Amino acid sequence: MEKNGYIDPYTTVMNYLSITPGKWEIKYNENIRGISGKEHRFDAVYRSQEGEIVTVMVVLRTEDLEKRLDDFKNGSKDVRAKRKFLIVCGEINSDMVSELKSENISILMLPGMFCSQVSSYNADAGSNDAPRSLPDGGIEESQRKRSRANIIMDLIRAINENSNQIPVTRLFYACNINHRMGRSIIEDLEHAGIVILRKTGPNRNVVELTRKGISLINDYEFIREILEK
């Protein structure tokens, strides 16, 4: 699904699987033996009851794409993958896009904001899910230690965990950010079409996730699940 140039990986992959008969099994970091007898490793593999194979490669840095691409293409061909998905953080040039399309590889490019967060998650080996304790400097120092991308995803997840809407003050408190920083980020997210800010009373504002925001959450969890397995 494309929204203003953004292709939603989770929805795209799930939509493909939903229109294909039979149940699917997913394996992460899976080795599969091809018809040549050689084993190939994939970030994720979907296999249907009918034996259809869908391969997935996740590239967090565009500079790693070229050196991994040949292995992915050759491996997918050797295991007779019917569909191939490349999920890449950042933009790739038009020549590369044309080459990938000619190889029948579906390209799903993630926005920079998402890439920064998922890359830091991968580097921290899941530390984003660990309980946070504030440093000696309190909230201000904590905010300096967290990247803007981390804070953005924390905000989006907090809204999502509260049935996709939450009062502004409670949101900022839950994410350990001050009002000034929170307002700045909410304005950016609203401009990007990820959240809506609604006034529900004289001194009460509620932040809601849009469909685009919900898709972003699904994508984050989808990629994170692949990376942490």
C-alpha positions, -999 to 999 in steps of 0.1 A, spaced: 0 0 0 15 34 -10 8 65 9 25 97 -4 55 77 -17 56 54 14 50 17 8 37 -1 38 57 -34 41 35 -51 66 3 -45 47 19 -54 14 32 -87 26 1 -96 45 -22 -87 16 -2 -110 -7 -3 -139 18 -41 -134 24 -50 -139 -13 -29 -170 -16 -46 -203 -7 -36 -223 23 -19 -215 56 15 -200 59 44 -208 82 71 -182 89 107 -189 98 133 -162 107 170 -164 97 162 -196 80 185 -219 59 168 -235 30 184 -261 6 179 -252 -30 175 -274 -60 213 -271 -65 219 -287 -31 233 -255 -17 219 -240 14 208 -203 14 200 -181 44 171 -156 44 161 -130 70 125 -144 68 108 -171 48 71 -178 44 61 -213 33 26 -223 24 10 -257 28 11 -261 -9 49 -256 -9 50 -220 -22 79 -200 -8 82 -163 -2 116 -149 7 123 -116 26 155 -96 29 158 -66 53 186 -41 46 190 -15 73 218 5 54 215 11 17 253 7 14 249 -29 23 223 -36 -4 247 -43 -33 268 -68 -15 238 -87 -2 216 -85 -33 233 -112 -54 231 -138 -27 194 -130 -21 185 -132 -58 205 -163 -65 192 -180 -33 156 -171 -40 159 -185 -75 176 -217 -62 148 -223 -37 122 -215 -63 107 -186 -44 75 -175 -61 76 -140 -45 106 -120 -32 104 -90 -9 132 -65 -3 126 -42 27 152 -14 26 157 16 49 162 47 28 161 56 -8 177 36 -36 184 49 -71 162 45 -101 186 21 -119 186 -2 -89 148 -1 -87 145 -10 -124 170 -39 -119 151 -52 -90 117 -50 -107 132 -69 -137 141 -96 -112 105 -97 -100 116 -84 -65 90 -62 -47 108 -32 -32 95 -18 1 113 14 11 109 26 47 110 63 58 141 77 74 124 82 107 115 45 109 150 35 98 167 54 126 146 37 152 147 1 139 185 4 133 190 15 169 168 -13 181 189 -38 162 221 -24 176 208 -24 212 196 -60 209 162 -52 222 170 -26 249 141 -5 238 118 -30 255 137 -29 288 124 -8 317 140 26 317 155 43 347 162 80 345 199 91 348 210 115 375 202 145 354 165 135 353 142 138 324 163 165 305 194 143 305 173 112 296 159 131 265 194 140 254 204 104 255 175 93 234 174 101 197 145 120 182 136 88 163 134 68 195 112 94 211 89 95 181 84 57 181 79 58 218 51 83 214 35 64 185 36 31 205 22 48 236 -8 61 216 -13 27 200 -13 10 234 -40 33 246 -65 23 219 -50 48 194 -58 79 214 -45 95 246 -46 129 263 -15 150 254 -3 155 290 -6 118 298 13 109 266 42 132 274 44 119 310 43 82 298 72 89 274 93 110 298 95 141 277 89 177 285 59 197 271 80 218 247 97 188 230 65 168 229 46 196 212 73 200 186 72 163 178 34 161 177 33 190 153 57 172 130 37 140 132 5 158 125 21 175 95 32 141 83 -3 127 86 6 102 114 -14 117 142 -44 140 147 -46 165 176 -82 170 188 -95 195 214 -120 177 236 -124 203 264 -113 238 275 -79 226 286 -79 191 272 -63 178 239 -62 142 227 -38 128 202 -50 101 179 -32 78 154 -43 80 118 -44 49 96 -9 59 84 3 59 120 -12 25 127 5 12 96 38 26 108 34 7 141 26 -26 122 57 -21 101 79 -14 131 67 -46 148 70 -66 116 106 -56 110 116 -58 146 102 -94 148 124 -104 119 155 -87 134 151 -101 169 147 -138 159 
